[in-house]
């Protein structure tokens, strides 16, 4: 082989490699461009920056005082504004509204939270009639309404199963994520049980429930602890009334759980703790139970037959520091609010040292807890129509946080 031909071969190989490399880079750039152009949703850099500027402007104009009752005040403030600006929920319209779907049974009583959410979502700007714009899909089945009509537990399960399966077969939305972008709301413990007949609904969709105990299938990173709020409140909200709170701790209720039996047995005869082993009868006087909240520094909230109870929201409303005495319990808005800034969170085994624990809390610490408690009261209040930062908006914010983990 001539020398000059031998020298050209490496040169040609080098040129070929460069050509192939250039072709690969152009191909990669083409696929990247097409991917960005036709991806869903289509968001340009200009639109993204515009949205961010608009959200930042909203945050700056909001004069709300965001203290350390939140895990991250600045993150909450910015993300909440983003939610207000973008979040959309589609409500399935199937089902006869006169029976078990679409409308709440009532807005009063210990299951009022379910009714309020049903009403609030319809009168809020979060609702969209276009499913293609929706971030989440609401399955509006009311187990509380079924309960009010005297439907048996077994029939509830069948009704829920048939209803959800009809939505799955009729619409394409469930199958895109196997229900991960769907949610339902129930504040009745029976409602939680009624949905368990459809495993896909329990495992995949977001459950906003009032019985969030880890040992009954509640999944904290997916599900939401719906606050159980007994509305309307009998008396105005407490606050700025520390001098009137002369009782160390208060609890009155039914002994329908092991921890409540122990609480009553150990402390019902104590002179500094006001512990009654039965709910206070109306015969004792008008609103005696509620007035005890006003006079107490700490209100004991032990788990009952179902972990959650309206006592926590009552304590917050009346300005009495809630003492959470329950294992395996996901507190409402736990991923947003720092409960240790306005409540005392204990294990059930701490019941035997309850008095000593409360007495070790200094006056300065109590004042700080009380002041923070007043700040969170608005988050545990339902309104119609809903008001910014109320219970409805906090539930929506929890849903907004969870929708980010869903991949289409």
Residue pairs with C-beta under 8 A, 6 or more apart in sequence:
40 408
51 85
51 86
54 85
55 78
55 81
55 82
55 85
56 78
58 81
58 84
58 85
59 77
59 78
59 81
62 77
62 81
64 77
64 389
65 375
66 73
66 74
66 76
66 77
67 73
67 372
67 375
68 338
68 341
69 337
69 338
69 341
69 342
69 372
69 375
69 376
70 76
70 336
70 337
70 338
71 335
71 336
71 337
71 338
76 336
79 397
79 400
79 401
80 389
80 393
80 397
82 400
83 396
83 397
83 400
84 388
86 135
87 126
87 135
87 396
87 399
87 400
87 403
88 126
88 127
88 128
88 133
88 134
88 135
89 121
89 126
89 127
89 128
89 134
89 135
89 136
89 137
89 138
89 399
90 127
90 128
90 129
90 130
90 131
90 133
90 134
90 136
90 137
90 138
90 173
91 121
91 122
91 127
91 137
91 138
91 140
92 137
92 138
92 139
92 140
92 167
92 171
93 102
94 101
94 163
94 166
94 167
94 170
95 101
95 102
95 140
95 141
95 163
97 103
99 145
99 149
100 141
100 142
100 143
100 145
100 146
100 149
100 151
100 159
100 163
101 140
101 141
101 142
101 163
102 118
102 140
102 142
103 118
103 142
103 145
104 114
104 115
104 116
104 118
104 119
104 142
104 144
104 145
105 111
105 115
105 142
105 144
105 145
105 147
105 148
106 112
106 115
106 148
107 115
107 116
107 119
107 231
107 382
107 384
108 115
108 231
108 232
109 230
110 187
110 228
110 230
110 310
111 144
111 187
111 188
111 210
111 228
112 187
112 229
112 230
112 231
112 382
113 187
113 210
113 226
113 227
113 228
113 229
113 382
113 391
114 142
114 144
114 185
114 186
114 187
114 188
114 191
114 210
114 226
115 144
116 231
116 382
116 384
116 391
116 392
117 185
117 208
117 226
117 392
117 395
118 140
118 142
118 185
119 384
120 382
120 383
120 384
120 385
120 386
120 392
121 127
121 138
121 392
123 384
123 385
123 386
124 385
124 386
124 392
124 396
126 396
128 134
131 137
131 171
131 173
134 173
134 181
135 181
135 400
135 403
136 181
136 182
136 183
136 206
136 399
136 403
137 173
137 174
137 181
137 182
137 183
138 182
138 183
138 184
138 185
139 163
139 164
139 167
139 182
139 183
139 184
139 201
139 205
140 184
141 159
141 160
141 163
141 164
141 184
142 186
142 191
143 156
143 160
143 186
143 188
143 190
143 191
143 194
143 195
144 186
144 187
144 188
144 191
146 155
146 156
146 159
146 194
147 156
147 188
147 190
147 191
151 159
153 190
153 193
153 194
156 190
156 191
156 193
156 194
157 193
157 194
157 195
157 196
157 197
158 197
159 194
160 194
160 195
160 197
160 198
160 201
161 197
161 198
164 198
164 201
165 198
167 174
168 174
168 175
168 179
173 181
173 182
174 182
176 408
177 204
177 406
177 407
177 408
178 200
178 204
179 200
179 201
179 204
179 205
180 204
180 205
180 206
180 406
181 403
181 406
181 408
182 204
182 205
182 206
183 205
183 206
183 207
183 208
183 224
183 399
184 195
184 201
184 205
184 206
184 207
184 208
185 208
185 209
185 226
186 192
186 194
186 195
186 207
186 208
186 209
186 210
187 209
187 210
187 226
187 228
188 210
189 210
189 211
189 306
191 209
192 207
192 209
192 211
192 216
195 201
195 202
195 207
196 202
196 217
202 217
206 222
206 223
206 224
206 399
206 402
207 218
207 219
207 222
207 223
207 224
208 223
208 224
208 226
208 395
208 398
208 399
209 218
209 223
209 224
209 225
209 226
210 225
210 226
210 227
210 228
210 306
210 308
211 218
211 306
211 307
211 308
212 218
212 220
212 223
212 224
212 225
212 226
212 307
212 308
212 329
212 330
213 303
213 306
213 307
213 308
213 328
213 329
213 330
214 220
214 328
214 329
214 330
215 328
218 225
218 330
220 330
220 334
221 405
222 402
223 330
224 395
224 398
224 399
224 402
225 308
225 330
225 331
225 332
225 333
225 334
226 332
226 395
227 312
227 313
227 332
227 333
227 380
227 391
227 394
227 395
228 308
228 309
228 310
228 312
228 313
229 310
229 313
229 380
229 381
229 382
229 391
230 310
230 313
230 314
231 381
231 382
233 314
233 317
234 287
234 290
235 287
235 290
235 291
235 294
235 318
237 317
237 318
237 319
237 374
237 377
238 293
238 294
238 317
238 318
238 319
238 320
239 319
239 370
239 373
239 374
239 377
240 374
241 294
241 319
242 366
242 367
242 370
244 294
244 295
245 294
245 295
245 296
245 297
245 320
246 295
247 272
247 273
247 274
247 292
247 295
247 296
247 297
248 272
248 273
248 274
248 296
248 297
248 298
248 355
248 358
248 359
249 272
249 273
249 274
249 275
249 296
249 297
249 298
249 299
249 300
249 323
249 354
249 355
249 358
250 273
250 274
250 275
250 292
250 293
250 295
250 296
250 298
250 299
250 300
250 320
251 263
251 274
251 275
251 276
251 299
251 300
251 301
251 302
252 274
252 275
252 276
252 278
252 279
252 280
252 289
252 292
253 260
253 276
253 278
253 279
253 302
253 304
253 311
254 260
254 278
254 279
254 304
255 261
255 264
255 277
255 278
256 304
256 305
257 302
257 303
257 304
257 305
259 302
259 303
259 325
259 326
259 348
259 351
260 302
260 303
260 304
262 351
262 352
263 275
263 300
263 302
263 325
263 351
263 354
264 275
264 276
264 277
266 351
266 352
266 354
267 273
267 275
267 354
267 355
268 275
268 276
268 277
270 355
272 355
272 359
273 354
273 355
274 292
274 296
275 300
279 289
280 288
280 289
280 292
282 288
290 314
290 318
293 299
293 314
293 315
293 318
293 319
293 320
294 318
294 319
294 320
296 320
297 320
297 321
297 358
297 366
298 320
298 321
298 322
298 323
298 344
298 358
299 311
299 314
299 315
299 318
299 320
299 321
299 322
299 323
300 323
300 325
300 354
301 309
301 311
301 312
301 315
301 322
301 323
301 324
301 325
301 326
302 325
302 326
302 348
302 351
303 309
303 325
303 326
303 327
303 329
303 348
307 326
307 328
307 329
308 329
311 322
312 322
312 324
312 331
312 332
313 380
315 321
315 322
316 322
316 342
316 373
316 376
316 377
316 380
317 377
317 380
317 381
319 370
319 373
319 374
319 377
321 342
321 343
321 344
321 366
321 369
321 370
321 373
322 343
322 344
323 343
323 344
323 346
323 354
323 358
324 331
324 339
324 343
324 344
324 345
324 346
325 346
325 348
325 350
325 351
325 354
326 348
327 347
327 348
331 337
331 339
331 345
332 380
332 394
333 379
333 394
333 398
335 398
335 401
336 394
336 397
336 398
337 376
337 379
339 345
341 368
341 369
341 372
342 369
342 372
342 373
342 375
342 376
343 369
343 373
344 357
344 358
344 361
344 369
346 354
346 357
350 357
361 369
378 387
378 389
378 390
379 389
379 390
379 391
379 394
380 391
381 390
381 391
382 390
382 391
382 392
383 390
383 392
386 392
386 393
387 393
